Amino acid sequence: HNLEHLNLAHNKITSRGMQSVCDYLTANDQSSQEYLCTLNALDLSWNELQFSGAVMLAHALSTVAHDCKLRSLNISANGFTDEGQLIAASCMKNSSLVELNMAQNALTGRTCFVFVRVSELG
């Protein structure tokens, strides 16, 4: 059975725990080189990911951008400031993602600008 929905909201996950989540997202089958992650929805809201967690998540999402099945990502209320633009850019490159919740963070117009630029390019 493949896991499709993972809710890790309200767990005080820091960058240390985020590394495990990213390892799961980017795990692949060594023989076929296909990514094993079958998640459709990932809720990481109300944790403590902050800058280092944002960098890790952005890297993981970039790594699996074209092979990931993730359709919904909730990263609201994680203490992001404009490092959220890293995640924004990575998410916009992900062909399967249709819902991204970044509410309750301290994002500014710079992050919005990244959304606009990446969507124009993509």
Secondary structure, DSSP 4 states (H G I P E B T S, - for coil): ----EEE-TTS---HHHHHHHHHHHH-B-TTT--B----SEEE--SS--HHHHHHHHHHHHHHTTTT----EEE--SS--STTHHHHHHHHHH-TT--EEE-TTS---HHHHHHHHHHHHH-
